[in-house]
């Protein structure tokens, strides 16, 4: 398992991160506990969750259940809490199931942190992330119509300052250790960095944005920011919600799969996506590489990558993903991937 720097913290994170967003809906507590055990045994040292999980679906009745499942594992394994880094997230504005859609503010942070600590049954959170910015985001397919002209710059910066000061108070209490972003832009990340450095408040160590062979918005301005500011990417959906496995080709919808619960796959099911997947499946087949392994191994080649977050509904999927660490992509494969990307840019 390759280890990569986590910002300027001096810590390293495994190239793969165990995502847990199905714990509590598609994945049972017992299965979730088994996945944590297996992931740690394989060398994974980063587990990611969020206060709003589980998903498929997100509902007010299940909010926090994923953190609770991780919490019961922590309670049963108190001596192992130091074996891994635990990351969770504070939901942003607009999610009615959490705080009635309230934005992230200095007032919401203390209670939200305490709630996560209680559910996670831990004394500290290694990486505390803001799930999406209050002002909105071009993520989740909103890039096609993204318009920032309605933003209030002064209000955005004032909120950032207040939140950073509130985060510093949580660091001082020992509740959180490091701060990360999610679904952020280059401008937003640059402001968080600037304000933190000006005031000595928590510096952003990572950005959790969507990234895969099918979704490469990060390759432009955020890639440059990542490298120069040492803020690594925690890539979510590196398998394109399962599309890159090939399991949804030719209209297939496996029972219990994400697509069986969310037919549009969050806007990823388009007229163009299956042709793009076919191109990557063809590369994998011709070179004798499992397509899941190719997709995850490709993430490892990216210069800004800290860790790729994958989720597994069942243990066999976890085992399958873990085997990707033994796969190294040759120059010919990488060149063909680049050619396929040029032929199928932004399929969703």
Beta strands, then each sheet from edge to edge (+ up, - down):
strand 1: 3-5
strand 2: 12-14
strand 3: 16-19
strand 4: 46-48
strand 5: 85-90
strand 6: 125-130
strand 7: 176-182
strand 8: 204-210
strand 9: 232-236
strand 10: 305-311
sheet 1: 1+ 2-
sheet 2: 3+ 4+ 5+ 6+ 7+ 8+ 9+ 10+ 3+
end
